[in-house]
Amino acid sequence: MDVNQLKQSIQAGQIAPVYLVTGTESALNQQALAVLRDIIPADQQTMNYARFDLHETELDAVMNEVDELPFFGDYREIVLDNPDFF
């Protein structure tokens, strides 16, 4: 799925529980991540959006975040950078 298809899918309310953004074109990856981040309204991002670099953060800490429910919102988004296990 390209970035435009991703945007259309999200605008149509078709939000998947997990997305994998990969590729060699970093600009496209950043666009896709921006589209995904916009799922969370700006006023809710402080409590419902988290981003972790798995080279610096233990997986246990990430799993604690995954277990949390959205705070005054519909969605909680967690982005993992450098998931070497993929």
Backbone atoms as SQL, in Angstrom:
CREATE TABLE atoms (id INTEGER PRIMARY KEY, chain TEXT, resi INTEGER, resn TEXT, atom TEXT, x REAL, y REAL, z REAL);
INSERT INTO atoms VALUES
  (1, 'A', 1, 'MET', 'N', 0.857, -1.157, 0.000),
  (2, 'A', 1, 'MET', 'CA', 0.000, 0.000, 0.000),
  (3, 'A', 1, 'MET', 'C', 0.914, 1.233, 0.000),
  (4, 'A', 2, 'ASP', 'N', 0.631, 2.185, -0.866),
  (5, 'A', 2, 'ASP', 'CA', 1.441, 3.405, -0.885),
  (6, 'A', 2, 'ASP', 'C', 0.832, 4.446, 0.061),
  (7, 'A', 3, 'VAL', 'N', 1.512, 5.587, 0.203),
  (8, 'A', 3, 'VAL', 'CA', 1.100, 6.609, 1.161),
  (9, 'A', 3, 'VAL', 'C', -0.291, 7.156, 0.844),
  (10, 'A', 4, 'ASN', 'N', -0.596, 7.368, -0.426),
  (11, 'A', 4, 'ASN', 'CA', -1.919, 7.875, -0.799),
  (12, 'A', 4, 'ASN', 'C', -3.017, 6.880, -0.441),
  (13, 'A', 5, 'GLN', 'N', -2.782, 5.608, -0.694),
  (14, 'A', 5, 'GLN', 'CA', -3.762, 4.578, -0.341),
  (15, 'A', 5, 'GLN', 'C', -3.929, 4.505, 1.180),
  (16, 'A', 6, 'LEU', 'N', -2.842, 4.641, 1.893),
  (17, 'A', 6, 'LEU', 'CA', -2.889, 4.639, 3.348),
  (18, 'A', 6, 'LEU', 'C', -3.751, 5.790, 3.843),
  (19, 'A', 7, 'LYS', 'N', -3.521, 6.981, 3.302),
  (20, 'A', 7, 'LYS', 'CA', -4.290, 8.163, 3.697),
  (21, 'A', 7, 'LYS', 'C', -5.779, 7.971, 3.399),
  (22, 'A', 8, 'GLN', 'N', -6.103, 7.460, 2.211),
  (23, 'A', 8, 'GLN', 'CA', -7.503, 7.236, 1.843),
  (24, 'A', 8, 'GLN', 'C', -8.157, 6.217, 2.762),
  (25, 'A', 9, 'SER', 'N', -7.435, 5.165, 3.080),
  (26, 'A', 9, 'SER', 'CA', -7.961, 4.122, 3.958),
  (27, 'A', 9, 'SER', 'C', -8.269, 4.685, 5.344),
  (28, 'A', 10, 'ILE', 'N', -7.375, 5.474, 5.877),
  (29, 'A', 10, 'ILE', 'CA', -7.581, 6.054, 7.204),
  (30, 'A', 10, 'ILE', 'C', -8.717, 7.063, 7.182),
  (31, 'A', 11, 'GLN', 'N', -8.776, 7.882, 6.137),
  (32, 'A', 11, 'GLN', 'CA', -9.871, 8.855, 6.034),
  (33, 'A', 11, 'GLN', 'C', -11.226, 8.170, 5.926),
  (34, 'A', 12, 'ALA', 'N', -11.235, 6.959, 5.372),
  (35, 'A', 12, 'ALA', 'CA', -12.472, 6.189, 5.266),
  (36, 'A', 12, 'ALA', 'C', -12.808, 5.455, 6.569),
  (37, 'A', 13, 'GLY', 'N', -11.960, 5.621, 7.582),
  (38, 'A', 13, 'GLY', 'CA', -12.209, 4.989, 8.867),
  (39, 'A', 13, 'GLY', 'C', -11.731, 3.562, 8.966),
  (40, 'A', 14, 'GLN', 'N', -10.948, 3.120, 7.990),
  (41, 'A', 14, 'GLN', 'CA', -10.425, 1.751, 7.991),
  (42, 'A', 14, 'GLN', 'C', -9.028, 1.772, 8.611),
  (43, 'A', 15, 'ILE', 'N', -8.989, 1.675, 9.930),
  (44, 'A', 15, 'ILE', 'CA', -7.726, 1.758, 10.658),
  (45, 'A', 15, 'ILE', 'C', -7.371, 0.370, 11.169),
  (46, 'A', 16, 'ALA', 'N', -6.244, -0.131, 10.720),
  (47, 'A', 16, 'ALA', 'CA', -5.780, -1.458, 11.128),
  (48, 'A', 16, 'ALA', 'C', -5.128, -1.378, 12.509),
  (49, 'A', 17, 'PRO', 'N', -5.100, -2.484, 13.228),
  (50, 'A', 17, 'PRO', 'CA', -4.472, -2.455, 14.555),
  (51, 'A', 17, 'PRO', 'C', -2.947, -2.344, 14.499),
  (52, 'A', 18, 'VAL', 'N', -2.337, -2.783, 13.389),
  (53, 'A', 18, 'VAL', 'CA', -0.875, -2.758, 13.262),
  (54, 'A', 18, 'VAL', 'C', -0.508, -2.370, 11.834),
  (55, 'A', 19, 'TYR', 'N', 0.497, -1.501, 11.715),
  (56, 'A', 19, 'TYR', 'CA', 1.054, -1.135, 10.414),
  (57, 'A', 19, 'TYR', 'C', 2.550, -1.367, 10.456),
  (58, 'A', 20, 'LEU', 'N', 3.098, -1.843, 9.350),
  (59, 'A', 20, 'LEU', 'CA', 4.545, -1.992, 9.203),
  (60, 'A', 20, 'LEU', 'C', 4.977, -1.064, 8.083),
  (61, 'A', 21, 'VAL', 'N', 5.774, -0.064, 8.433),
  (62, 'A', 21, 'VAL', 'CA', 6.283, 0.895, 7.459),
  (63, 'A', 21, 'VAL', 'C', 7.736, 0.532, 7.214),
  (64, 'A', 22, 'THR', 'N', 8.029, 0.170, 5.980),
  (65, 'A', 22, 'THR', 'CA', 9.383, -0.250, 5.649),
  (66, 'A', 22, 'THR', 'C', 9.720, 0.190, 4.235),
  (67, 'A', 23, 'GLY', 'N', 10.978, 0.261, 3.948),
  (68, 'A', 23, 'GLY', 'CA', 11.417, 0.639, 2.612),
  (69, 'A', 23, 'GLY', 'C', 12.714, 1.425, 2.679),
  (70, 'A', 24, 'THR', 'N', 13.286, 1.652, 1.522),
  (71, 'A', 24, 'THR', 'CA', 14.568, 2.352, 1.465),
  (72, 'A', 24, 'THR', 'C', 14.408, 3.852, 1.268),
  (73, 'A', 25, 'GLU', 'N', 13.216, 4.298, 0.908),
  (74, 'A', 25, 'GLU', 'CA', 12.964, 5.723, 0.662),
  (75, 'A', 25, 'GLU', 'C', 12.499, 6.376, 1.957),
  (76, 'A', 26, 'SER', 'N', 13.416, 7.034, 2.667),
  (77, 'A', 26, 'SER', 'CA', 13.092, 7.584, 3.984),
  (78, 'A', 26, 'SER', 'C', 12.021, 8.678, 3.911),
  (79, 'A', 27, 'ALA', 'N', 11.967, 9.435, 2.825),
  (80, 'A', 27, 'ALA', 'CA', 10.949, 10.481, 2.698),
  (81, 'A', 27, 'ALA', 'C', 9.546, 9.865, 2.677),
  (82, 'A', 28, 'LEU', 'N', 9.374, 8.773, 1.964),
  (83, 'A', 28, 'LEU', 'CA', 8.074, 8.094, 1.924),
  (84, 'A', 28, 'LEU', 'C', 7.737, 7.486, 3.283),
  (85, 'A', 29, 'ASN', 'N', 8.748, 6.935, 3.942),
  (86, 'A', 29, 'ASN', 'CA', 8.521, 6.380, 5.275),
  (87, 'A', 29, 'ASN', 'C', 8.051, 7.476, 6.229),
  (88, 'A', 30, 'GLN', 'N', 8.682, 8.635, 6.164),
  (89, 'A', 30, 'GLN', 'CA', 8.295, 9.754, 7.028),
  (90, 'A', 30, 'GLN', 'C', 6.886, 10.242, 6.711),
  (91, 'A', 31, 'GLN', 'N', 6.526, 10.266, 5.428),
  (92, 'A', 31, 'GLN', 'CA', 5.160, 10.656, 5.049),
  (93, 'A', 31, 'GLN', 'C', 4.143, 9.679, 5.620),
  (94, 'A', 32, 'ALA', 'N', 4.440, 8.395, 5.510),
  (95, 'A', 32, 'ALA', 'CA', 3.526, 7.374, 6.042),
  (96, 'A', 32, 'ALA', 'C', 3.388, 7.509, 7.551),
  (97, 'A', 33, 'LEU', 'N', 4.491, 7.744, 8.247),
  (98, 'A', 33, 'LEU', 'CA', 4.436, 7.915, 9.696),
  (99, 'A', 33, 'LEU', 'C', 3.647, 9.164, 10.080),
  (100, 'A', 34, 'ALA', 'N', 3.757, 10.218, 9.280),
  (101, 'A', 34, 'ALA', 'CA', 2.982, 11.444, 9.543),
  (102, 'A', 34, 'ALA', 'C', 1.489, 11.185, 9.361),
  (103, 'A', 35, 'VAL', 'N', 1.133, 10.434, 8.323),
  (104, 'A', 35, 'VAL', 'CA', -0.279, 10.087, 8.098),
  (105, 'A', 35, 'VAL', 'C', -0.796, 9.260, 9.277),
  (106, 'A', 36, 'LEU', 'N', 0.001, 8.316, 9.731),
  (107, 'A', 36, 'LEU', 'CA', -0.419, 7.488, 10.857),
  (108, 'A', 36, 'LEU', 'C', -0.516, 8.303, 12.142),
  (109, 'A', 37, 'ARG', 'N', 0.406, 9.231, 12.338),
  (110, 'A', 37, 'ARG', 'CA', 0.363, 10.047, 13.555),
  (111, 'A', 37, 'ARG', 'C', -0.898, 10.912, 13.591),
  (112, 'A', 38, 'ASP', 'N', -1.368, 11.330, 12.431),
  (113, 'A', 38, 'ASP', 'CA', -2.564, 12.170, 12.366),
  (114, 'A', 38, 'ASP', 'C', -3.843, 11.436, 12.775),
  (115, 'A', 39, 'ILE', 'N', -3.764, 10.126, 12.963),
  (116, 'A', 39, 'ILE', 'CA', -4.915, 9.383, 13.475),
  (117, 'A', 39, 'ILE', 'C', -5.267, 9.910, 14.873),
  (118, 'A', 40, 'ILE', 'N', -4.244, 10.237, 15.633),
  (119, 'A', 40, 'ILE', 'CA', -4.435, 10.763, 16.982),
  (120, 'A', 40, 'ILE', 'C', -4.576, 12.279, 16.889),
  (121, 'A', 41, 'PRO', 'N', -5.687, 12.855, 17.353),
  (122, 'A', 41, 'PRO', 'CA', -5.824, 14.314, 17.324),
  (123, 'A', 41, 'PRO', 'C', -4.677, 14.987, 18.085),
  (124, 'A', 42, 'ALA', 'N', -4.268, 16.163, 17.629),
  (125, 'A', 42, 'ALA', 'CA', -3.119, 16.864, 18.198),
  (126, 'A', 42, 'ALA', 'C', -3.243, 17.068, 19.705),
  (127, 'A', 43, 'ASP', 'N', -4.441, 17.360, 20.187),
  (128, 'A', 43, 'ASP', 'CA', -4.612, 17.610, 21.616),
  (129, 'A', 43, 'ASP', 'C', -4.576, 16.332, 22.459),
  (130, 'A', 44, 'GLN', 'N', -4.533, 15.170, 21.812),
  (131, 'A', 44, 'GLN', 'CA', -4.471, 13.895, 22.526),
  (132, 'A', 44, 'GLN', 'C', -3.126, 13.192, 22.358),
  (133, 'A', 45, 'GLN', 'N', -2.240, 13.741, 21.542),
  (134, 'A', 45, 'GLN', 'CA', -0.989, 13.047, 21.246),
  (135, 'A', 45, 'GLN', 'C', -0.058, 12.918, 22.451),
  (136, 'A', 46, 'THR', 'N', -0.125, 13.857, 23.372),
  (137, 'A', 46, 'THR', 'CA', 0.747, 13.784, 24.545),
  (138, 'A', 46, 'THR', 'C', 0.517, 12.493, 25.324),
  (139, 'A', 47, 'MET', 'N', -0.733, 12.095, 25.444),
  (140, 'A', 47, 'MET', 'CA', -1.060, 10.912, 26.249),
  (141, 'A', 47, 'MET', 'C', -1.252, 9.640, 25.420),
  (142, 'A', 48, 'ASN', 'N', -1.480, 9.756, 24.119),
  (143, 'A', 48, 'ASN', 'CA', -1.844, 8.591, 23.318),
  (144, 'A', 48, 'ASN', 'C', -0.881, 8.277, 22.179),
  (145, 'A', 49, 'TYR', 'N', 0.260, 8.937, 22.138),
  (146, 'A', 49, 'TYR', 'CA', 1.236, 8.672, 21.088),
  (147, 'A', 49, 'TYR', 'C', 2.600, 8.481, 21.745),
  (148, 'A', 50, 'ALA', 'N', 3.264, 7.402, 21.391),
  (149, 'A', 50, 'ALA', 'CA', 4.603, 7.137, 21.926),
  (150, 'A', 50, 'ALA', 'C', 5.477, 6.592, 20.809),
  (151, 'A', 51, 'ARG', 'N', 6.743, 6.952, 20.854),
  (152, 'A', 51, 'ARG', 'CA', 7.691, 6.474, 19.846),
  (153, 'A', 51, 'ARG', 'C', 8.945, 6.010, 20.567),
  (154, 'A', 52, 'PHE', 'N', 9.408, 4.810, 20.227),
  (155, 'A', 52, 'PHE', 'CA', 10.549, 4.209, 20.887),
  (156, 'A', 52, 'PHE', 'C', 11.578, 3.744, 19.866),
  (157, 'A', 53, 'ASP', 'N', 12.832, 3.941, 20.190),
  (158, 'A', 53, 'ASP', 'CA', 13.938, 3.373, 19.422),
  (159, 'A', 53, 'ASP', 'C', 14.348, 2.106, 20.158),
  (160, 'A', 54, 'LEU', 'N', 14.152, 0.969, 19.523),
  (161, 'A', 54, 'LEU', 'CA', 14.428, -0.301, 20.196),
  (162, 'A', 54, 'LEU', 'C', 15.913, -0.570, 20.391),
  (163, 'A', 55, 'HIS', 'N', 16.773, 0.267, 19.834),
  (164, 'A', 55, 'HIS', 'CA', 18.199, 0.174, 20.153),
  (165, 'A', 55, 'HIS', 'C', 18.479, 0.805, 21.517),
  (166, 'A', 56, 'GLU', 'N', 17.556, 1.646, 21.993),
  (167, 'A', 56, 'GLU', 'CA', 17.754, 2.359, 23.254),
  (168, 'A', 56, 'GLU', 'C', 16.771, 1.959, 24.350),
  (169, 'A', 57, 'THR', 'N', 15.673, 1.329, 23.984),
  (170, 'A', 57, 'THR', 'CA', 14.605, 1.017, 24.938),
  (171, 'A', 57, 'THR', 'C', 14.400, -0.493, 25.006),
  (172, 'A', 58, 'GLU', 'N', 14.268, -0.984, 26.216),
  (173, 'A', 58, 'GLU', 'CA', 13.997, -2.410, 26.426),
  (174, 'A', 58, 'GLU', 'C', 12.598, -2.747, 25.930),
  (175, 'A', 59, 'LEU', 'N', 12.436, -3.926, 25.367),
  (176, 'A', 59, 'LEU', 'CA', 11.142, -4.363, 24.863),
  (177, 'A', 59, 'LEU', 'C', 10.103, -4.455, 25.983),
  (178, 'A', 60, 'ASP', 'N', 10.538, -4.775, 27.196),
  (179, 'A', 60, 'ASP', 'CA', 9.609, -4.830, 28.328),
  (180, 'A', 60, 'ASP', 'C', 8.943, -3.474, 28.576),
  (181, 'A', 61, 'ALA', 'N', 9.710, -2.395, 28.459),
  (182, 'A', 61, 'ALA', 'CA', 9.148, -1.051, 28.647),
  (183, 'A', 61, 'ALA', 'C', 8.125, -0.740, 27.570),
  (184, 'A', 62, 'VAL', 'N', 8.400, -1.180, 26.356),
  (185, 'A', 62, 'VAL', 'CA', 7.462, -0.966, 25.250),
  (186, 'A', 62, 'VAL', 'C', 6.182, -1.763, 25.499),
  (187, 'A', 63, 'MET', 'N', 6.319, -2.972, 25.963),
  (188, 'A', 63, 'MET', 'CA', 5.150, -3.810, 26.209),
  (189, 'A', 63, 'MET', 'C', 4.262, -3.210, 27.304),
  (190, 'A', 64, 'ASN', 'N', 4.856, -2.531, 28.278),
  (191, 'A', 64, 'ASN', 'CA', 4.055, -1.832, 29.292),
  (192, 'A', 64, 'ASN', 'C', 3.215, -0.738, 28.644),
  (193, 'A', 65, 'GLU', 'N', 3.783, -0.033, 27.680),
  (194, 'A', 65, 'GLU', 'CA', 3.036, 1.001, 26.947),
  (195, 'A', 65, 'GLU', 'C', 1.910, 0.380, 26.120),
  (196, 'A', 66, 'VAL', 'N', 2.187, -0.759, 25.515),
  (197, 'A', 66, 'VAL', 'CA', 1.197, -1.433, 24.676),
  (198, 'A', 66, 'VAL', 'C', -0.020, -1.834, 25.503),
  (199, 'A', 67, 'ASP', 'N', 0.187, -2.188, 26.746),
  (200, 'A', 67, 'ASP', 'CA', -0.903, -2.620, 27.616),
  (201, 'A', 67, 'ASP', 'C', -1.816, -1.475, 28.064),
  (202, 'A', 68, 'GLU', 'N', -1.370, -0.235, 27.900),
  (203, 'A', 68, 'GLU', 'CA', -2.170, 0.915, 28.337),
  (204, 'A', 68, 'GLU', 'C', -3.322, 1.176, 27.363),
  (205, 'A', 69, 'LEU', 'N', -4.457, 1.577, 27.902),
  (206, 'A', 69, 'LEU', 'CA', -5.614, 1.942, 27.085),
  (207, 'A', 69, 'LEU', 'C', -5.501, 3.406, 26.664),
  (208, 'A', 70, 'PRO', 'N', -6.201, 3.793, 25.599),
  (209, 'A', 70, 'PRO', 'CA', -6.197, 5.205, 25.201),
  (210, 'A', 70, 'PRO', 'C', -6.714, 6.089, 26.338),
  (211, 'A', 71, 'PHE', 'N', -6.119, 7.256, 26.487),
  (212, 'A', 71, 'PHE', 'CA', -6.497, 8.200, 27.531),
  (213, 'A', 71, 'PHE', 'C', -7.345, 9.300, 26.925),
  (214, 'A', 72, 'PHE', 'N', -8.636, 9.298, 27.211),
  (215, 'A', 72, 'PHE', 'CA', -9.585, 10.274, 26.663),
  (216, 'A', 72, 'PHE', 'C', -9.523, 10.356, 25.142),
  (217, 'A', 73, 'GLY', 'N', -9.444, 9.216, 24.497),
  (218, 'A', 73, 'GLY', 'CA', -9.417, 9.180, 23.043),
  (219, 'A', 73, 'GLY', 'C', -9.830, 7.805, 22.557),
  (220, 'A', 74, 'ASP', 'N', -9.907, 7.683, 21.247),
  (221, 'A', 74, 'ASP', 'CA', -10.311, 6.409, 20.649),
  (222, 'A', 74, 'ASP', 'C', -9.130, 5.479, 20.371),
  (223, 'A', 75, 'TYR', 'N', -7.954, 6.060, 20.165),
  (224, 'A', 75, 'TYR', 'CA', -6.801, 5.263, 19.747),
  (225, 'A', 75, 'TYR', 'C', -5.572, 5.595, 20.577),
  (226, 'A', 76, 'ARG', 'N', -4.685, 4.637, 20.655),
  (227, 'A', 76, 'ARG', 'CA', -3.357, 4.808, 21.242),
  (228, 'A', 76, 'ARG', 'C', -2.387, 4.313, 20.182),
  (229, 'A', 77, 'GLU', 'N', -1.359, 5.086, 19.909),
  (230, 'A', 77, 'GLU', 'CA', -0.425, 4.740, 18.844),
  (231, 'A', 77, 'GLU', 'C', 0.989, 4.635, 19.407),
  (232, 'A', 78, 'ILE', 'N', 1.645, 3.538, 19.068),
  (233, 'A', 78, 'ILE', 'CA', 3.021, 3.312, 19.505),
  (234, 'A', 78, 'ILE', 'C', 3.843, 2.982, 18.274),
  (235, 'A', 79, 'VAL', 'N', 4.889, 3.762, 18.063),
  (236, 'A', 79, 'VAL', 'CA', 5.781, 3.602, 16.912),
  (237, 'A', 79, 'VAL', 'C', 7.100, 3.026, 17.407),
  (238, 'A', 80, 'LEU', 'N', 7.564, 1.981, 16.751),
  (239, 'A', 80, 'LEU', 'CA', 8.828, 1.348, 17.105),
  (240, 'A', 80, 'LEU', 'C', 9.843, 1.573, 15.990),
  (241, 'A', 81, 'ASP', 'N', 10.921, 2.246, 16.323),
  (242, 'A', 81, 'ASP', 'CA', 12.014, 2.430, 15.372),
  (243, 'A', 81, 'ASP', 'C', 13.064, 1.341, 15.624),
  (244, 'A', 82, 'ASN', 'N', 13.696, 0.888, 14.572),
  (245, 'A', 82, 'ASN', 'CA', 14.751, -0.121, 14.616),
  (246, 'A', 82, 'ASN', 'C', 14.294, -1.449, 15.221),
  (247, 'A', 83, 'PRO', 'N', 13.182, -2.002, 14.739),
  (248, 'A', 83, 'PRO', 'CA', 12.763, -3.317, 15.236),
  (249, 'A', 83, 'PRO', 'C', 13.557, -4.415, 14.520),
  (250, 'A', 84, 'ASP', 'N', 14.720, -4.694, 15.016),
  (251, 'A', 84, 'ASP', 'CA', 15.616, -5.646, 14.360),
  (252, 'A', 84, 'ASP', 'C', 15.059, -7.059, 14.279),
  (253, 'A', 85, 'PHE', 'N', 14.052, -7.374, 15.082),
  (254, 'A', 85, 'PHE', 'CA', 13.478, -8.717, 15.048),
  (255, 'A', 85, 'PHE', 'C', 12.648, -8.963, 13.812),
  (256, 'A', 86, 'PHE', 'N', 12.359, -7.916, 13.000),
  (257, 'A', 86, 'PHE', 'CA', 11.639, -8.132, 11.752),
  (258, 'A', 86, 'PHE', 'C', 12.627, -8.509, 10.705);
